[in-house]
Amino acid sequence: MKVKKQAIRFSDDSKGVYALSPDITHTNELVNWITHKDFNIYENQDYRLECHTRKRNKLYSFQHPLLNTEVILKVSRISDQHKLLRRLNLHLSTFFSDYNYRAFLGAFLLKTNGISCAIPIAYWTETDNFLIKKSYYLYEKIHAEYSIHSLSQQLFTLNQASQSRMFSQLAEKITTIIRNIHDAGFRQGDPHPGNFLISIPNQDFKSITSEDIEQAKIFIIDFDKFSIAMPLGKILKRFFDIRCFRRCTLGNYDQHAMLKFYLQNKYSKTWGLVLRFWMRGGFNISKWFKPLKRRL
């Protein structure tokens, strides 16, 4: 199954493109729902999710009238409030690669390869003179109690032995998901603990056990930086795969400790140096001098 973008004309004569996940139902009805802009009624404060995201993004949660499931609608807009140079940069970057489409395609490809993530439904844009004015990404809501980041904050309240065991379990689960993504030929781009959601059978945190962590289901989210790995050979591919760990920490485990979970017996000081390279800024040399600029 493949995802295909198609041109669309809305009921108010504005234009854009859309793509639907091939395995969804009610295809024609969903296209009409998009064409008539029935989604506009959900773009208000009553449905707004207050969560950390980019300034130009807004997230809305509602029960979809056609699909009979709870969904998230991510709306991205380049606002006139952005400075001129910033607006030009955003228009140029979205013209070549809209990150909402990247997220939609990434979720579809990962789901197809058995990775637990949000189920993508649809992507569409409204354009103005070939520039994307607004873009939309619709996906099924994941019902999970915690992000790995928020759970890890609470784990610090447990005794040291329980902490150590549960953090080790979570690190193993996270790095296994990252490894599976890389083995399938993809990269999520930024798999930090805030980009993993966890559903735990025992919702009473005070009595949570390592068995609960073992049975927990973990989902990876946020595919704005998703990419398909180029066939560069095993060593060079790993060099670029390791970039994903530049912000990947968990509790007392820093990026290097997480890389050791990921590489297991293949870890070496060389790969540790590669991670240090990416953490400093990689090929973006200007980032290497940011700490110096702060001191000056």
DATA-V798926 format. One record per residue. N is the residue number from 0. PHI is phi in whole degrees, 0 to 359 (NA if undefined). D_FIRST is the distance of its C-alpha to the first C-alpha in Angstrom with 1 decimal. Layout:
n = (N & N)
phi = (PHI & PHI)
d_first = (D_FIRST & D_FIRST)
This chain:
n = (0 & 1 & 2 & 3 & 4 & 5 & 6 & 7 & 8 & 9 & 10 & 11 & 12 & 13 & 14 & 15 & 16 & 17 & 18 & 19 & 20 & 21 & 22 & 23 & 24 & 25 & 26 & 27 & 28 & 29 & 30 & 31 & 32 & 33 & 34 & 35 & 36 & 37 & 38 & 39 & 40 & 41 & 42 & 43 & 44 & 45 & 46 & 47 & 48 & 49 & 50 & 51 & 52 & 53 & 54 & 55 & 56 & 57 & 58 & 59 & 60 & 61 & 62 & 63 & 64 & 65 & 66 & 67 & 68 & 69 & 70 & 71 & 72 & 73 & 74 & 75 & 76 & 77 & 78 & 79 & 80 & 81 & 82 & 83 & 84 & 85 & 86 & 87 & 88 & 89 & 90 & 91 & 92 & 93 & 94 & 95 & 96 & 97 & 98 & 99 & 100 & 101 & 102 & 103 & 104 & 105 & 106 & 107 & 108 & 109 & 110 & 111 & 112 & 113 & 114 & 115 & 116 & 117 & 118 & 119 & 120 & 121 & 122 & 123 & 124 & 125 & 126 & 127 & 128 & 129 & 130 & 131 & 132 & 133 & 134 & 135 & 136 & 137 & 138 & 139 & 140 & 141 & 142 & 143 & 144 & 145 & 146 & 147 & 148 & 149 & 150 & 151 & 152 & 153 & 154 & 155 & 156 & 157 & 158 & 159 & 160 & 161 & 162 & 163 & 164 & 165 & 166 & 167 & 168 & 169 & 170 & 171 & 172 & 173 & 174 & 175 & 176 & 177 & 178 & 179 & 180 & 181 & 182 & 183 & 184 & 185 & 186 & 187 & 188 & 189 & 190 & 191 & 192 & 193 & 194 & 195 & 196 & 197 & 198 & 199 & 200 & 201 & 202 & 203 & 204 & 205 & 206 & 207 & 208 & 209 & 210 & 211 & 212 & 213 & 214 & 215 & 216 & 217 & 218 & 219 & 220 & 221 & 222 & 223 & 224 & 225 & 226 & 227 & 228 & 229 & 230 & 231 & 232 & 233 & 234 & 235 & 236 & 237 & 238 & 239 & 240 & 241 & 242 & 243 & 244 & 245 & 246 & 247 & 248 & 249 & 250 & 251 & 252 & 253 & 254 & 255 & 256 & 257 & 258 & 259 & 260 & 261 & 262 & 263 & 264 & 265 & 266 & 267 & 268 & 269 & 270 & 271 & 272 & 273 & 274 & 275 & 276 & 277 & 278 & 279 & 280 & 281 & 282 & 283 & 284 & 285 & 286 & 287 & 288 & 289 & 290 & 291 & 292 & 293 & 294 & 295)
phi = (NA & 236 & 264 & 229 & 281 & 225 & 290 & 219 & 242 & 280 & 296 & 265 & 75 & 286 & 238 & 180 & 227 & 214 & 212 & 243 & 295 & 299 & 258 & 274 & 260 & 56 & 301 & 297 & 295 & 291 & 298 & 296 & 300 & 287 & 302 & 273 & 55 & 292 & 290 & 300 & 292 & 267 & 275 & 214 & 298 & 297 & 252 & 290 & 264 & 268 & 214 & 289 & 202 & 298 & 301 & 272 & 254 & 227 & 246 & 232 & 241 & 198 & 277 & 288 & 293 & 263 & 267 & 55 & 213 & 280 & 231 & 243 & 249 & 261 & 245 & 241 & 219 & 273 & 277 & 293 & 287 & 292 & 296 & 307 & 297 & 294 & 298 & 298 & 297 & 293 & 298 & 294 & 292 & 287 & 297 & 273 & 200 & 287 & 291 & 291 & 290 & 300 & 294 & 298 & 296 & 299 & 297 & 296 & 292 & 292 & 299 & 298 & 263 & 81 & 274 & 285 & 204 & 295 & 278 & 286 & 245 & 203 & 223 & 204 & 226 & 245 & 245 & 221 & 55 & 73 & 263 & 286 & 274 & 216 & 229 & 229 & 226 & 249 & 211 & 290 & 287 & 269 & 265 & 221 & 282 & 222 & 271 & 299 & 297 & 293 & 295 & 297 & 297 & 283 & 297 & 295 & 277 & 275 & 292 & 301 & 295 & 295 & 306 & 302 & 295 & 288 & 297 & 296 & 298 & 294 & 299 & 296 & 295 & 297 & 291 & 295 & 297 & 298 & 298 & 296 & 297 & 294 & 296 & 280 & 94 & 232 & 221 & 287 & 103 & 208 & 277 & 276 & 301 & 289 & 260 & 234 & 253 & 228 & 251 & 249 & 303 & 268 & 271 & 272 & 299 & 297 & 249 & 293 & 234 & 295 & 294 & 297 & 296 & 297 & 273 & 296 & 255 & 245 & 242 & 261 & 230 & 64 & 250 & 301 & 252 & 300 & 210 & 264 & 291 & 284 & 285 & 257 & 100 & 299 & 290 & 293 & 298 & 297 & 305 & 280 & 300 & 296 & 304 & 299 & 267 & 296 & 236 & 270 & 233 & 201 & 56 & 273 & 274 & 275 & 299 & 291 & 295 & 293 & 295 & 294 & 299 & 291 & 274 & 54 & 285 & 268 & 291 & 211 & 299 & 298 & 291 & 296 & 292 & 298 & 298 & 300 & 301 & 292 & 293 & 286 & 141 & 61 & 277 & 273 & 299 & 300 & 291 & 295 & 258 & 299 & 300 & 295 & 299 & 296 & 292 & 284)
d_first = (0.0 & 3.8 & 7.0 & 9.7 & 13.4 & 15.6 & 19.4 & 21.2 & 24.8 & 26.3 & 29.1 & 31.7 & 30.6 & 29.2 & 26.0 & 22.9 & 19.2 & 16.5 & 12.8 & 11.4 & 9.1 & 6.6 & 8.4 & 11.8 & 14.5 & 17.2 & 15.0 & 18.0 & 20.5 & 18.8 & 18.7 & 22.4 & 23.1 & 22.1 & 23.7 & 27.0 & 26.9 & 27.5 & 26.4 & 29.7 & 31.7 & 30.2 & 31.2 & 34.6 & 36.5 & 36.2 & 32.5 & 32.7 & 31.9 & 34.6 & 32.9 & 32.9 & 30.5 & 31.0 & 33.7 & 31.4 & 29.0 & 29.7 & 27.9 & 28.3 & 27.7 & 27.8 & 26.8 & 24.2 & 25.7 & 22.6 & 20.6 & 23.7 & 22.9 & 24.5 & 22.6 & 23.4 & 23.5 & 24.0 & 25.9 & 26.9 & 29.7 & 31.8 & 35.2 & 38.4 & 40.0 & 38.5 & 40.9 & 40.4 & 39.4 & 36.9 & 35.4 & 35.2 & 33.5 & 30.9 & 30.2 & 29.8 & 27.5 & 25.2 & 25.3 & 23.7 & 21.4 & 21.4 & 21.2 & 19.8 & 16.7 & 16.8 & 17.2 & 14.3 & 11.9 & 13.8 & 13.6 & 9.9 & 9.7 & 12.8 & 11.9 & 9.0 & 11.9 & 14.4 & 16.4 & 18.3 & 18.0 & 17.8 & 14.9 & 13.8 & 14.1 & 14.8 & 16.3 & 18.9 & 22.1 & 25.5 & 26.9 & 30.5 & 31.3 & 28.0 & 28.5 & 26.5 & 28.9 & 26.9 & 23.3 & 21.7 & 19.2 & 18.9 & 18.0 & 19.3 & 22.7 & 23.3 & 26.6 & 28.4 & 32.1 & 32.3 & 30.8 & 31.7 & 34.1 & 35.9 & 36.1 & 37.6 & 40.3 & 41.3 & 41.3 & 44.2 & 46.4 & 46.2 & 48.5 & 48.0 & 46.9 & 44.3 & 43.0 & 42.7 & 40.9 & 38.3 & 37.7 & 37.1 & 34.6 & 32.7 & 32.8 & 31.4 & 28.5 & 27.6 & 27.8 & 25.8 & 22.9 & 23.4 & 23.7 & 20.4 & 18.7 & 20.6 & 19.9 & 16.1 & 17.0 & 17.1 & 20.1 & 20.6 & 23.7 & 26.3 & 26.2 & 29.7 & 30.8 & 30.3 & 26.6 & 26.4 & 27.0 & 28.5 & 29.1 & 32.2 & 33.5 & 37.0 & 37.3 & 41.0 & 40.9 & 44.6 & 43.9 & 40.6 & 40.6 & 38.7 & 37.3 & 35.8 & 34.1 & 32.9 & 31.2 & 29.9 & 26.2 & 25.3 & 22.5 & 21.9 & 21.8 & 22.2 & 19.7 & 21.7 & 22.3 & 19.0 & 18.4 & 16.6 & 19.4 & 20.7 & 21.6 & 25.3 & 26.5 & 27.1 & 30.2 & 29.2 & 25.9 & 27.8 & 30.2 & 27.6 & 26.0 & 29.4 & 29.5 & 27.5 & 30.7 & 33.0 & 33.1 & 32.0 & 35.1 & 35.9 & 39.4 & 41.8 & 39.1 & 38.8 & 36.0 & 37.6 & 37.8 & 34.2 & 33.4 & 35.5 & 33.5 & 30.3 & 31.8 & 34.1 & 36.3 & 34.7 & 36.3 & 39.1 & 41.3 & 39.4 & 36.2 & 38.3 & 39.6 & 36.1 & 35.4 & 38.8 & 37.8 & 34.7 & 36.7 & 39.3 & 36.9 & 35.3 & 35.4 & 36.5 & 40.2 & 41.4 & 40.2 & 42.4 & 45.5 & 44.6 & 46.7 & 49.6 & 49.4 & 49.7 & 52.8 & 54.4)
